[in-house]
Amino acid sequence: MRYGFIEVEKAMYPVTMLCRVLRVSRSGFYAWQQHPISPRAEETRRLDVEIKELFEASKRRSGSPKITRALIDGGWQVGENRVARRMRVLGLRSIVRRRFTGSPRGAGRAAAGCSSTSSAEGPDSSTPIAAFNTPAPLSLTGSANTALCRA
């Protein structure tokens, strides 16, 4: 991680100073540069490219389960947790659309606390519920609530 930072920032600052600030040896940094990329890191790079392509092909709608299935169908041996982790690292989040529920007109009025009857009664309509007989909070007694009920 430190060596990667030095690799990126060496165009702006001297390597000697970066190594001193990050408390690593300069020779260690240069030795790190000479090491070949591990097979796992190379596979991760190819996987990242494939995940990005599948994600964009789905118009940014597919999450890790669908992308995992597509990768497995494409010959990859990969698990859903690894795909989810790589998507998180790459900053890929699927677009979640709410389903159309077809709520009836006036559903907003019920959510605002308006009712067609003036008494607060229980489910069997014969016994009043004590909790509903308490005065309404000040925020619901204003003209905004009245306007919602009349609309």
N, CA, C and O atoms as a GROMACS GRO file, in nm:
protein
  604
    1MET      N    1   0.082  -0.119   0.000
    1MET     CA    2   0.000   0.000   0.000
    1MET      C    3   0.087   0.126   0.000
    1MET      O    4   0.063   0.219  -0.076
    2ARG      N    5   0.186   0.127   0.084
    2ARG     CA    6   0.275   0.244   0.090
    2ARG      C    7   0.353   0.258  -0.039
    2ARG      O    8   0.371   0.368  -0.091
    3TYR      N    9   0.400   0.143  -0.091
    3TYR     CA   10   0.478   0.149  -0.214
    3TYR      C   11   0.391   0.196  -0.331
    3TYR      O   12   0.438   0.268  -0.418
    4GLY      N   13   0.266   0.155  -0.332
    4GLY     CA   14   0.174   0.200  -0.436
    4GLY      C   15   0.154   0.350  -0.431
    4GLY      O   16   0.147   0.417  -0.534
    5PHE      N   17   0.146   0.404  -0.311
    5PHE     CA   18   0.132   0.549  -0.295
    5PHE      C   19   0.256   0.619  -0.348
    5PHE      O   20   0.247   0.721  -0.416
    6ILE      N   21   0.374   0.565  -0.316
    6ILE     CA   22   0.498   0.624  -0.364
    6ILE      C   23   0.502   0.619  -0.517
    6ILE      O   24   0.543   0.715  -0.582
    7GLU      N   25   0.458   0.508  -0.573
    7GLU     CA   26   0.456   0.492  -0.719
    7GLU      C   27   0.372   0.601  -0.784
    7GLU      O   28   0.410   0.656  -0.888
    8VAL      N   29   0.258   0.632  -0.726
    8VAL     CA   30   0.169   0.733  -0.782
    8VAL      C   31   0.226   0.873  -0.763
    8VAL      O   32   0.218   0.956  -0.854
    9GLU      N   33   0.282   0.900  -0.646
    9GLU     CA   34   0.324   1.036  -0.612
    9GLU      C   35   0.467   1.069  -0.653
    9GLU      O   36   0.511   1.182  -0.634
   10LYS      N   37   0.541   0.974  -0.707
   10LYS     CA   38   0.681   1.002  -0.738
   10LYS      C   39   0.698   1.104  -0.850
   10LYS      O   40   0.807   1.159  -0.867
   11ALA      N   41   0.594   1.130  -0.927
   11ALA     CA   42   0.600   1.232  -1.030
   11ALA      C   43   0.599   1.373  -0.969
   11ALA      O   44   0.650   1.468  -1.028
   12MET      N   45   0.541   1.385  -0.850
   12MET     CA   46   0.529   1.516  -0.786
   12MET      C   47   0.637   1.542  -0.681
   12MET      O   48   0.678   1.656  -0.660
   13TYR      N   49   0.684   1.435  -0.616
   13TYR     CA   50   0.780   1.450  -0.506
   13TYR      C   51   0.896   1.353  -0.525
   13TYR      O   52   0.880   1.251  -0.592
   14PRO      N   53   1.010   1.383  -0.470
   14PRO     CA   54   1.124   1.291  -0.479
   14PRO      C   55   1.096   1.162  -0.402
   14PRO      O   56   1.033   1.164  -0.297
   15VAL      N   57   1.143   1.051  -0.456
   15VAL     CA   58   1.123   0.920  -0.394
   15VAL      C   59   1.187   0.916  -0.256
   15VAL      O   60   1.132   0.857  -0.164
   16THR      N   61   1.302   0.979  -0.241
   16THR     CA   62   1.372   0.980  -0.113
   16THR      C   63   1.284   1.041  -0.004
   16THR      O   64   1.273   0.987   0.106
   17MET      N   65   1.222   1.155  -0.037
   17MET     CA   66   1.138   1.223   0.062
   17MET      C   67   1.014   1.139   0.093
   17MET      O   68   0.975   1.128   0.209
   18LEU      N   69   0.949   1.081  -0.009
   18LEU     CA   70   0.831   0.999   0.013
   18LEU      C   71   0.862   0.879   0.102
   18LEU      O   72   0.785   0.844   0.191
   19CYS      N   73   0.977   0.815   0.076
   19CYS     CA   74   1.017   0.699   0.157
   19CYS      C   75   1.043   0.740   0.301
   19CYS      O   76   1.009   0.667   0.394
   20ARG      N   77   1.103   0.855   0.320
   20ARG     CA   78   1.132   0.902   0.456
   20ARG      C   79   1.002   0.932   0.531
   20ARG      O   80   0.988   0.895   0.647
   21VAL      N   81   0.908   1.000   0.464
   21VAL     CA   82   0.781   1.036   0.528
   21VAL      C   83   0.700   0.911   0.562
   21VAL      O   84   0.638   0.904   0.669
   22LEU      N   85   0.700   0.813   0.473
   22LEU     CA   86   0.622   0.691   0.496
   22LEU      C   87   0.698   0.586   0.576
   22LEU      O   88   0.646   0.477   0.603
   23ARG      N   89   0.821   0.618   0.612
   23ARG     CA   90   0.907   0.531   0.694
   23ARG      C   91   0.928   0.393   0.630
   23ARG      O   92   0.912   0.289   0.695
   24VAL      N   93   0.965   0.395   0.503
   24VAL     CA   94   1.004   0.272   0.433
   24VAL      C   95   1.140   0.298   0.369
   24VAL      O   96   1.179   0.413   0.347
   25SER      N   97   1.212   0.191   0.341
   25SER     CA   98   1.345   0.208   0.281
   25SER      C   99   1.331   0.232   0.131
   25SER      O  100   1.242   0.177   0.065
   26ARG      N  101   1.419   0.313   0.081
   26ARG     CA  102   1.420   0.342  -0.062
   26ARG      C  103   1.452   0.215  -0.141
   26ARG      O  104   1.394   0.190  -0.247
   27SER      N  105   1.545   0.135  -0.090
   27SER     CA  106   1.580   0.011  -0.158
   27SER      C  107   1.462  -0.086  -0.159
   27SER      O  108   1.444  -0.162  -0.255
   28GLY      N  109   1.382  -0.085  -0.054
   28GLY     CA  110   1.262  -0.169  -0.050
   28GLY      C  111   1.162  -0.129  -0.157
   28GLY      O  112   1.098  -0.214  -0.220
   29PHE      N  113   1.148   0.002  -0.178
   29PHE     CA  114   1.058   0.050  -0.282
   29PHE      C  115   1.105   0.005  -0.419
   29PHE      O  116   1.026  -0.044  -0.500
   30TYR      N  117   1.235   0.020  -0.447
   30TYR     CA  118   1.287  -0.018  -0.578
   30TYR      C  119   1.281  -0.170  -0.597
   30TYR      O  120   1.261  -0.217  -0.709
   31ALA      N  121   1.299  -0.247  -0.489
   31ALA     CA  122   1.286  -0.393  -0.498
   31ALA      C  123   1.141  -0.430  -0.527
   31ALA      O  124   1.114  -0.524  -0.602
   32TRP      N  125   1.047  -0.358  -0.467
   32TRP     CA  126   0.904  -0.382  -0.490
   32TRP      C  127   0.868  -0.357  -0.637
   32TRP      O  128   0.786  -0.428  -0.694
   33GLN      N  129   0.931  -0.255  -0.695
   33GLN     CA  130   0.904  -0.224  -0.835
   33GLN      C  131   0.948  -0.338  -0.928
   33GLN      O  132   0.887  -0.358  -1.033
   34GLN      N  133   1.051  -0.411  -0.891
   34GLN     CA  134   1.106  -0.516  -0.977
   34GLN      C  135   1.026  -0.647  -0.970
   34GLN      O  136   1.036  -0.730  -1.060
   35HIS      N  137   0.947  -0.665  -0.865
   35HIS     CA  138   0.871  -0.788  -0.851
   35HIS      C  139   0.762  -0.795  -0.957
   35HIS      O  140   0.696  -0.695  -0.985
   36PRO      N  141   0.743  -0.913  -1.016
   36PRO     CA  142   0.634  -0.926  -1.113
   36PRO      C  143   0.499  -0.927  -1.041
   36PRO      O  144   0.491  -0.955  -0.922
   37ILE      N  145   0.394  -0.896  -1.116
   37ILE     CA  146   0.259  -0.897  -1.059
   37ILE      C  147   0.219  -1.041  -1.032
   37ILE      O  148   0.242  -1.129  -1.116
   38SER      N  149   0.161  -1.067  -0.918
   38SER     CA  150   0.122  -1.204  -0.880
   38SER      C  151   0.006  -1.250  -0.969
   38SER      O  152  -0.070  -1.168  -1.021
   39PRO      N  153  -0.007  -1.381  -0.986
   39PRO     CA  154  -0.117  -1.432  -1.068
   39PRO      C  155  -0.255  -1.391  -1.013
   39PRO      O  156  -0.347  -1.364  -1.090
   40ARG      N  157  -0.269  -1.388  -0.883
   40ARG     CA  158  -0.396  -1.348  -0.823
   40ARG      C  159  -0.428  -1.202  -0.853
   40ARG      O  160  -0.543  -1.168  -0.882
   41ALA      N  161  -0.327  -1.115  -0.846
   41ALA     CA  162  -0.348  -0.973  -0.876
   41ALA      C  163  -0.385  -0.954  -1.023
   41ALA      O  164  -0.470  -0.872  -1.056
   42GLU      N  165  -0.322  -1.030  -1.110
   42GLU     CA  166  -0.354  -1.022  -1.253
   42GLU      C  167  -0.496  -1.071  -1.279
   42GLU      O  168  -0.569  -1.012  -1.358
   43GLU      N  169  -0.534  -1.180  -1.212
   43GLU     CA  170  -0.670  -1.230  -1.227
   43GLU      C  171  -0.772  -1.128  -1.175
   43GLU      O  172  -0.878  -1.110  -1.234
   44THR      N  173  -0.738  -1.060  -1.065
   44THR     CA  174  -0.827  -0.958  -1.011
   44THR      C  175  -0.842  -0.842  -1.108
   44THR      O  176  -0.952  -0.787  -1.122
   45ARG      N  177  -0.736  -0.804  -1.174
   45ARG     CA  178  -0.745  -0.697  -1.274
   45ARG      C  179  -0.838  -0.736  -1.388
   45ARG      O  180  -0.922  -0.657  -1.431
   46ARG      N  181  -0.822  -0.860  -1.438
   46ARG     CA  182  -0.908  -0.907  -1.547
   46ARG      C  183  -1.053  -0.917  -1.499
   46ARG      O  184  -1.146  -0.884  -1.573
   47LEU      N  185  -1.072  -0.962  -1.375
   47LEU     CA  186  -1.206  -0.972  -1.319
   47LEU      C  187  -1.270  -0.834  -1.308
   47LEU      O  188  -1.389  -0.818  -1.338
   48ASP      N  189  -1.194  -0.734  -1.265
   48ASP     CA  190  -1.247  -0.598  -1.254
   48ASP      C  191  -1.296  -0.547  -1.389
   48ASP      O  192  -1.401  -0.484  -1.398
   49VAL      N  193  -1.218  -0.573  -1.494
   49VAL     CA  194  -1.257  -0.529  -1.628
   49VAL      C  195  -1.386  -0.598  -1.670
   49VAL      O  196  -1.476  -0.534  -1.724
   50GLU      N  197  -1.395  -0.727  -1.645
   50GLU     CA  198  -1.515  -0.804  -1.681
   50GLU      C  199  -1.636  -0.756  -1.603
   50GLU      O  200  -1.745  -0.744  -1.659
   51ILE      N  201  -1.618  -0.730  -1.474
   51ILE     CA  202  -1.730  -0.682  -1.392
   51ILE      C  203  -1.779  -0.547  -1.444
   51ILE      O  204  -1.900  -0.524  -1.455
   52LYS      N  205  -1.687  -0.457  -1.475
   52LYS     CA  206  -1.726  -0.325  -1.528
   52LYS      C  207  -1.804  -0.339  -1.658
   52LYS      O  208  -1.904  -0.271  -1.677
   53GLU      N  209  -1.757  -0.428  -1.748
   53GLU     CA  210  -1.826  -0.447  -1.875
   53GLU      C  211  -1.967  -0.500  -1.854
   53GLU      O  212  -2.062  -0.450  -1.916
   54LEU      N  213  -1.983  -0.600  -1.769
   54LEU     CA  214  -2.116  -0.656  -1.742
   54LEU      C  215  -2.206  -0.553  -1.675
   54LEU      O  216  -2.325  -0.546  -1.707
   55PHE      N  217  -2.151  -0.476  -1.584
   55PHE     CA  218  -2.228  -0.374  -1.513
   55PHE      C  219  -2.279  -0.268  -1.610
   55PHE      O  220  -2.396  -0.229  -1.604
   56GLU      N  221  -2.193  -0.221  -1.698
   56GLU     CA  222  -2.234  -0.119  -1.796
   56GLU      C  223  -2.330  -0.178  -1.899
   56GLU      O  224  -2.420  -0.108  -1.945
   57ALA      N  225  -2.310  -0.304  -1.936
   57ALA     CA  226  -2.400  -0.368  -2.033
   57ALA      C  227  -2.541  -0.381  -1.978
   57ALA      O  228  -2.638  -0.381  -2.055
   58SER      N  229  -2.555  -0.391  -1.848
   58SER     CA  230  -2.688  -0.402  -1.786
   58SER      C  231  -2.746  -0.265  -1.754
   58SER      O  232  -2.845  -0.256  -1.681
   59LYS      N  233  -2.687  -0.160  -1.807
   59LYS     CA  234  -2.730  -0.021  -1.782
   59LYS      C  235  -2.725   0.013  -1.634
   59LYS      O  236  -2.811   0.084  -1.583
   60ARG      N  237  -2.623  -0.040  -1.566
   60ARG     CA  238  -2.596  -0.014  -1.426
   60ARG      C  239  -2.706  -0.066  -1.333
   60ARG      O  240  -2.725  -0.014  -1.223
   61ARG      N  241  -2.778  -0.169  -1.378
   61ARG     CA  242  -2.889  -0.221  -1.298
   61ARG      C  243  -2.857  -0.352  -1.227
   61ARG      O  244  -2.924  -0.386  -1.130
   62SER      N  245  -2.757  -0.425  -1.273
   62SER     CA  246  -2.728  -0.557  -1.215
   62SER      C  247  -2.642  -0.543  -1.090
   62SER      O  248  -2.545  -0.467  -1.086
   63GLY      N  249  -2.681  -0.618  -0.988
   63GLY     CA  250  -2.603  -0.624  -0.865
   63GLY      C  251  -2.510  -0.743  -0.868
   63GLY      O  252  -2.496  -0.810  -0.970
   64SER      N  253  -2.447  -0.771  -0.755
   64SER     CA  254  -2.348  -0.879  -0.749
   64SER      C  255  -2.407  -1.017  -0.777
   64SER      O  256  -2.337  -1.098  -0.837
   65PRO      N  257  -2.530  -1.050  -0.736
   65PRO     CA  258  -2.580  -1.184  -0.768
   65PRO      C  259  -2.591  -1.210  -0.918
   65PRO      O  260  -2.549  -1.316  -0.966
   66LYS      N  261  -2.647  -1.114  -0.992
   66LYS     CA  262  -2.662  -1.133  -1.137
   66LYS      C  263  -2.527  -1.132  -1.207
   66LYS      O  264  -2.505  -1.210  -1.300
   67ILE      N  265  -2.439  -1.044  -1.165
   67ILE     CA  266  -2.307  -1.038  -1.228
   67ILE      C  267  -2.229  -1.165  -1.199
   67ILE      O  268  -2.156  -1.214  -1.285
   68THR      N  269  -2.244  -1.220  -1.078
   68THR     CA  270  -2.177  -1.346  -1.045
   68THR      C  271  -2.226  -1.458  -1.137
   68THR      O  272  -2.145  -1.535  -1.189
   69ARG      N  273  -2.358  -1.467  -1.157
   69ARG     CA  274  -2.412  -1.570  -1.246
   69ARG      C  275  -2.360  -1.554  -1.388
   69ARG      O  276  -2.327  -1.652  -1.454
   70ALA      N  277  -2.352  -1.429  -1.435
   70ALA     CA  278  -2.302  -1.405  -1.570
   70ALA      C  279  -2.154  -1.442  -1.581
   70ALA      O  280  -2.112  -1.497  -1.683
   71LEU      N  281  -2.077  -1.414  -1.478
   71LEU     CA  282  -1.934  -1.451  -1.479
   71LEU      C  283  -1.917  -1.602  -1.479
   71LEU      O  284  -1.832  -1.655  -1.551
   72ILE      N  285  -1.996  -1.672  -1.399
   72ILE     CA  286  -1.988  -1.818  -1.394
   72ILE      C  287  -2.027  -1.877  -1.529
   72ILE      O  288  -1.966  -1.973  -1.576
   73ASP      N  289  -2.131  -1.819  -1.591
   73ASP     CA  290  -2.171  -1.864  -1.725
   73ASP      C  291  -2.061  -1.837  -1.827
   73ASP      O  292  -2.050  -1.908  -1.927
   74GLY      N  293  -1.980  -1.735  -1.802
   74GLY     CA  294  -1.870  -1.700  -1.891
   74GLY      C  295  -1.742  -1.778  -1.862
   74GLY      O  296  -1.641  -1.756  -1.929
   75GLY      N  297  -1.744  -1.869  -1.766
   75GLY     CA  298  -1.629  -1.954  -1.739
   75GLY      C  299  -1.544  -1.914  -1.620
   75GLY      O  300  -1.443  -1.978  -1.593
   76TRP      N  301  -1.582  -1.811  -1.548
   76TRP     CA  302  -1.507  -1.769  -1.430
   76TRP      C  303  -1.543  -1.857  -1.312
   76TRP      O  304  -1.658  -1.900  -1.298
   77GLN      N  305  -1.447  -1.885  -1.227
   77GLN     CA  306  -1.473  -1.952  -1.100
   77GLN      C  307  -1.462  -1.846  -0.991
   77GLN      O  308  -1.354  -1.816  -0.941
   78VAL      N  309  -1.577  -1.789  -0.956
   78VAL     CA  310  -1.578  -1.676  -0.864
   78VAL      C  311  -1.704  -1.684  -0.779
   78VAL      O  312  -1.807  -1.734  -0.824
   79GLY      N  313  -1.694  -1.636  -0.655
   79GLY     CA  314  -1.808  -1.636  -0.565
   79GLY      C  315  -1.873  -1.499  -0.557
   79GLY      O  316  -1.814  -1.398  -0.594
   80GLU      N  317  -1.996  -1.498  -0.507
   80GLU     CA  318  -2.071  -1.373  -0.498
   80GLU      C  319  -2.006  -1.273  -0.403
   80GLU      O  320  -2.009  -1.152  -0.428
   81ASN      N  321  -1.946  -1.322  -0.294
   81ASN     CA  322  -1.883  -1.229  -0.200
   81ASN      C  323  -1.764  -1.158  -0.264
   81ASN      O  324  -1.744  -1.038  -0.241
   82ARG      N  325  -1.687  -1.230  -0.344
   82ARG     CA  326  -1.573  -1.165  -0.409
   82ARG      C  327  -1.621  -1.061  -0.510
   82ARG      O  328  -1.564  -0.952  -0.518
   83VAL      N  329  -1.725  -1.093  -0.585
   83VAL     CA  330  -1.779  -0.997  -0.682
   83VAL      C  331  -1.835  -0.875  -0.610
   83VAL      O  332  -1.813  -0.762  -0.653
   84ALA      N  333  -1.906  -0.897  -0.500
   84ALA     CA  334  -1.961  -0.784  -0.423
   84ALA      C  335  -1.848  -0.696  -0.369
   84ALA      O  336  -1.858  -0.574  -0.372
   85ARG      N  337  -1.742  -0.759  -0.320
   85ARG     CA  338  -1.628  -0.683  -0.268
   85ARG      C  339  -1.561  -0.602  -0.378
   85ARG      O  340  -1.528  -0.485  -0.358
   86ARG      N  341  -1.540  -0.664  -0.495
   86ARG     CA  342  -1.477  -0.593  -0.606
   86ARG      C  343  -1.566  -0.478  -0.654
   86ARG      O  344  -1.515  -0.371  -0.688
   87MET      N  345  -1.696  -0.500  -0.657
   87MET     CA  346  -1.787  -0.392  -0.698
   87MET      C  347  -1.782  -0.277  -0.599
   87MET      O  348  -1.788  -0.160  -0.639
   88ARG      N  349  -1.771  -0.309  -0.472
   88ARG     CA  350  -1.761  -0.204  -0.370
   88ARG      C  351  -1.632  -0.125  -0.388
   88ARG      O  352  -1.633  -0.002  -0.379
   89VAL      N  353  -1.522  -0.196  -0.413
   89VAL     CA  354  -1.392  -0.128  -0.432
   89VAL      C  355  -1.396  -0.040  -0.557
   89VAL      O  356  -1.339   0.069  -0.558
   90LEU      N  357  -1.464  -0.088  -0.662
   90LEU     CA  358  -1.472  -0.013  -0.787
   90LEU      C  359  -1.577   0.098  -0.782
   90LEU      O  360  -1.585   0.181  -0.873
   91GLY      N  361  -1.656   0.101  -0.676
   91GLY     CA  362  -1.759   0.205  -0.661
   91GLY      C  363  -1.881   0.180  -0.748
   91GLY      O  364  -1.948   0.276  -0.788
   92LEU      N  365  -1.911   0.055  -0.778
   92LEU     CA  366  -2.026   0.021  -0.863
   92LEU      C  367  -2.144  -0.017  -0.775
   92LEU      O  368  -2.138  -0.113  -0.699
   93ARG      N  369  -2.251   0.060  -0.786
   93ARG     CA  370  -2.374   0.030  -0.713
   93ARG      C  371  -2.488   0.025  -0.812
   93ARG      O  372  -2.502   0.113  -0.897
   94SER      N  373  -2.569  -0.078  -0.801
   94SER     CA  374  -2.678  -0.094  -0.896
   94SER      C  375  -2.789   0.007  -0.867
   94SER      O  376  -2.807   0.053  -0.754
   95ILE      N  377  -2.861   0.040  -0.973
   95ILE     CA  378  -2.974   0.130  -0.961
   95ILE      C  379  -3.093   0.047  -0.917
   95ILE      O  380  -3.131  -0.048  -0.986
   96VAL      N  381  -3.152   0.082  -0.805
   96VAL     CA  382  -3.266   0.008  -0.754
   96VAL      C  383  -3.390   0.089  -0.786
   96VAL      O  384  -3.403   0.204  -0.744
   97ARG      N  385  -3.480   0.029  -0.861
   97ARG     CA  386  -3.605   0.097  -0.895
   97ARG      C  387  -3.718   0.037  -0.813
   97ARG      O  388  -3.726  -0.085  -0.796
   98ARG      N  389  -3.802   0.122  -0.763
   98ARG     CA  390  -3.916   0.074  -0.687
   98ARG      C  391  -4.021   0.020  -0.783
   98ARG      O  392  -4.039   0.071  -0.893
   99ARG      N  393  -4.090  -0.083  -0.739
   99ARG     CA  394  -4.197  -0.138  -0.820
   99ARG      C  395  -4.318  -0.049  -0.812
   99ARG      O  396  -4.344   0.015  -0.710
  100PHE      N  397  -4.394  -0.045  -0.921
  100PHE     CA  398  -4.518   0.030  -0.923
  100PHE      C  399  -4.622  -0.047  -0.844
  100PHE      O  400  -4.649  -0.163  -0.874
  101THR      N  401  -4.678   0.015  -0.744
  101THR     CA  402  -4.776  -0.054  -0.660
  101THR      C  403  -4.919  -0.019  -0.696
  101THR      O  404  -5.011  -0.090  -0.657
  102GLY      N  405  -4.939   0.088  -0.769
  102GLY     CA  406  -5.075   0.126  -0.806
  102GLY      C  407  -5.159   0.166  -0.687
  102GLY      O  408  -5.274   0.125  -0.676
  103SER      N  409  -5.101   0.246  -0.597
  103SER     CA  410  -5.175   0.284  -0.477
  103SER      C  411  -5.295   0.371  -0.516
  103SER      O  412  -5.285   0.452  -0.608
  104PRO      N  413  -5.407   0.355  -0.446
  104PRO     CA  414  -5.528   0.430  -0.480
  104PRO      C  415  -5.514   0.578  -0.444
  104PRO      O  416  -5.428   0.616  -0.365
  105ARG      N  417  -5.600   0.658  -0.503
  105ARG     CA  418  -5.599   0.801  -0.471
  105ARG      C  419  -5.632   0.820  -0.324
  105ARG      O  420  -5.714   0.747  -0.268
  106GLY      N  421  -5.567   0.917  -0.264
  106GLY     CA  422  -5.595   0.945  -0.124
  106GLY      C  423  -5.509   0.865  -0.028
  106GLY      O  424  -5.524   0.877   0.093
  107ALA      N  425  -5.418   0.783  -0.080
  107ALA     CA  426  -5.332   0.706   0.008
  107ALA      C  427  -5.242   0.798   0.090
  107ALA      O  428  -5.202   0.764   0.201
  108GLY      N  429  -5.211   0.914   0.035
  108GLY     CA  430  -5.128   1.011   0.106
  108GLY      C  431  -5.202   1.072   0.225
  108GLY      O  432  -5.140   1.111   0.324
  109ARG      N  433  -5.333   1.079   0.214
  109ARG     CA  434  -5.411   1.135   0.324
  109ARG      C  435  -5.405   1.044   0.447
  109ARG      O  436  -5.396   1.092   0.560
  110ALA      N  437  -5.411   0.915   0.424
  110ALA     CA  438  -5.405   0.822   0.536
  110ALA      C  439  -5.270   0.831   0.605
  110ALA      O  440  -5.260   0.820   0.727
  111ALA      N  441  -5.166   0.850   0.526
  111ALA     CA  442  -5.033   0.862   0.584
  111ALA      C  443  -5.018   0.991   0.663
  111ALA      O  444  -4.937   0.997   0.756
  112ALA      N  445  -5.097   1.095   0.628
  112ALA     CA  446  -5.087   1.223   0.697
  112ALA      C  447  -5.167   1.223   0.827
  112ALA      O  448  -5.160   1.320   0.903
  113GLY      N  449  -5.241   1.118   0.852
  113GLY     CA  450  -5.315   1.111   0.978
  113GLY      C  451  -5.459   1.157   0.966
  113GLY      O  452  -5.526   1.173   1.068
  114CYS      N  453  -5.508   1.179   0.845
  114CYS     CA  454  -5.647   1.222   0.825
  114CYS      C  455  -5.737   1.099   0.826
  114CYS      O  456  -5.696   0.992   0.780
  115SER      N  457  -5.855   1.114   0.876
  115SER     CA  458  -5.951   1.004   0.872
  115SER      C  459  -6.088   1.062   0.841
  115SER      O  460  -6.114   1.180   0.863
  116SER      N  461  -6.174   0.977   0.789
  116SER     CA  462  -6.307   1.023   0.753
  116SER      C  463  -6.397   1.032   0.876
  116SER      O  464  -6.494   1.108   0.876
  117THR      N  465  -6.366   0.958   0.980
  117THR     CA  466  -6.446   0.964   1.103
  117THR      C  467  -6.372   1.047   1.207
  117THR      O  468  -6.249   1.055   1.205
  118SER      N  469  -6.446   1.108   1.296
  118SER     CA  470  -6.383   1.195   1.394
  118SER      C  471  -6.348   1.122   1.523
  118SER      O  472  -6.270   1.174   1.602
  119SER      N  473  -6.403   1.003   1.546
  119SER     CA  474  -6.373   0.933   1.670
  119SER      C  475  -6.263   0.830   1.647
  119SER      O  476  -6.253   0.772   1.539
  120ALA      N  477  -6.181   0.809   1.749
  120ALA     CA  478  -6.075   0.710   1.741
  120ALA      C  479  -6.125   0.582   1.805
  120ALA      O  480  -6.141   0.574   1.927
  121GLU      N  481  -6.149   0.482   1.723
  121GLU     CA  482  -6.201   0.357   1.774
  121GLU      C  483  -6.108   0.243   1.736
  121GLU      O  484  -6.027   0.254   1.644
  122GLY      N  485  -6.121   0.135   1.809
  122GLY     CA  486  -6.037   0.019   1.787
  122GLY      C  487  -6.078  -0.060   1.665
  122GLY      O  488  -6.166  -0.017   1.590
  123PRO      N  489  -6.016  -0.176   1.644
  123PRO     CA  490  -6.044  -0.256   1.525
  123PRO      C  491  -6.187  -0.307   1.518
  123PRO      O  492  -6.241  -0.324   1.409
  124ASP      N  493  -6.249  -0.332   1.633
  124ASP     CA  494  -6.386  -0.384   1.630
  124ASP      C  495  -6.489  -0.271   1.634
  124ASP      O  496  -6.609  -0.298   1.640
  125SER      N  497  -6.446  -0.146   1.631
  125SER     CA  498  -6.530  -0.026   1.626
  125SER      C  499  -6.627  -0.013   1.743
  125SER      O  500  -6.723   0.062   1.734
  126SER      N  501  -6.603  -0.085   1.852
  126SER     CA  502  -6.692  -0.072   1.965
  126SER      C  503  -6.621  -0.015   2.088
  126SER      O  504  -6.686   0.041   2.177
  127THR      N  505  -6.486  -0.030   2.094
  127THR     CA  506  -6.413   0.020   2.210
  127THR      C  507  -6.311   0.123   2.167
  127THR      O  508  -6.233   0.098   2.076
  128PRO      N  509  -6.310   0.239   2.232
  128PRO     CA  510  -6.208   0.339   2.196
  128PRO      C  511  -6.070   0.297   2.246
  128PRO      O  512  -6.058   0.231   2.350
  129ILE      N  513  -5.969   0.335   2.175
  129ILE     CA  514  -5.832   0.306   2.214
  129ILE      C  515  -5.776   0.429   2.283
  129ILE      O  516  -5.784   0.540   2.229
  130ALA      N  517  -5.720   0.411   2.401
  130ALA     CA  518  -5.672   0.523   2.482
  130ALA      C  519  -5.557   0.597   2.413
  130ALA      O  520  -5.543   0.718   2.429
  131ALA      N  521  -5.476   0.524   2.337
  131ALA     CA  522  -5.360   0.588   2.274
  131ALA      C  523  -5.402   0.690   2.170
  131ALA      O  524  -5.332   0.788   2.146
  132PHE      N  525  -5.518   0.667   2.107
  132PHE     CA  526  -5.563   0.759   2.004
  132PHE      C  527  -5.639   0.878   2.062
  132PHE      O  528  -5.668   0.974   1.990
  133ASN      N  529  -5.671   0.872   2.188
  133ASN     CA  530  -5.744   0.982   2.250
  133ASN      C  531  -5.652   1.090   2.303
  133ASN      O  532  -5.700   1.188   2.361
  134THR      N  533  -5.522   1.076   2.285
  134THR     CA  534  -5.428   1.179   2.329
  134THR      C  535  -5.428   1.292   2.228
  134THR      O  536  -5.454   1.269   2.110
  135PRO      N  537  -5.399   1.415   2.273
  135PRO     CA  538  -5.398   1.526   2.178
  135PRO      C  539  -5.288   1.508   2.074
  135PRO      O  540  -5.183   1.450   2.101
  136ALA      N  541  -5.314   1.559   1.954
  136ALA     CA  542  -5.218   1.547   1.844
  136ALA      C  543  -5.097   1.635   1.871
  136ALA      O  544  -5.111   1.738   1.938
  137PRO      N  545  -4.980   1.599   1.822
  137PRO     CA  546  -4.863   1.684   1.839
  137PRO      C  547  -4.885   1.818   1.770
  137PRO      O  548  -4.969   1.830   1.680
  138LEU      N  549  -4.810   1.918   1.812
  138LEU     CA  550  -4.828   2.051   1.757
  138LEU      C  551  -4.805   2.057   1.608
  138LEU      O  552  -4.868   2.138   1.538
  139SER      N  553  -4.715   1.974   1.556
  139SER     CA  554  -4.685   1.979   1.414
  139SER      C  555  -4.802   1.932   1.329
  139SER      O  556  -4.810   1.967   1.211
  140LEU      N  557  -4.893   1.852   1.385
  140LEU     CA  558  -5.006   1.802   1.308
  140LEU      C  559  -5.131   1.885   1.327
  140LEU      O  560  -5.231   1.861   1.260
  141THR      N  561  -5.128   1.983   1.417
  141THR     CA  562  -5.246   2.062   1.442
  141THR      C  563  -5.250   2.189   1.358
  141THR      O  564  -5.349   2.262   1.361
  142GLY      N  565  -5.145   2.214   1.283
  142GLY     CA  566  -5.139   2.338   1.206
  142GLY      C  567  -5.218   2.328   1.077
  142GLY      O  568  -5.287   2.230   1.052
  143SER      N  569  -5.208   2.432   0.996
  143SER     CA  570  -5.285   2.440   0.872
  143SER      C  571  -5.233   2.343   0.766
  143SER      O  572  -5.307   2.309   0.673
  144ALA      N  573  -5.110   2.298   0.776
  144ALA     CA  574  -5.054   2.206   0.677
  144ALA      C  575  -5.128   2.074   0.682
  144ALA      O  576  -5.158   2.016   0.577
  145ASN      N  577  -5.159   2.025   0.802
  145ASN     CA  578  -5.232   1.899   0.814
  145ASN      C  579  -5.375   1.916   0.765
  145ASN      O  580  -5.430   1.827   0.700
  146THR      N  581  -5.436   2.029   0.794
  146THR     CA  582  -5.572   2.057   0.750
  146THR      C  583  -5.576   2.060   0.597
  146THR      O  584  -5.670   2.010   0.536
  147ALA      N  585  -5.474   2.120   0.537
  147ALA     CA  586  -5.470   2.128   0.391
  147ALA      C  587  -5.457   1.988   0.331
  147ALA      O  588  -5.517   1.961   0.227
  148LEU      N  589  -5.381   1.901   0.394
  148LEU     CA  590  -5.367   1.765   0.343
  148LEU      C  591  -5.499   1.690   0.350
  148LEU      O  592  -5.533   1.613   0.261
  149CYS      N  593  -5.574   1.713   0.456
  149CYS     CA  594  -5.700   1.641   0.475
  149CYS      C  595  -5.806   1.688   0.376
  149CYS      O  596  -5.892   1.610   0.336
  150ARG      N  597  -5.801   1.812   0.337
  150ARG     CA  598  -5.902   1.868   0.247
  150ARG      C  599  -5.871   1.839   0.101
  150ARG      O  600  -5.960   1.844   0.016
  151ALA      N  601  -5.747   1.808   0.070
  151ALA     CA  602  -5.706   1.793  -0.070
  151ALA      C  603  -5.769   1.674  -0.138
  151ALA      O  604  -5.743   1.650  -0.256
   0.00000   0.00000   0.00000
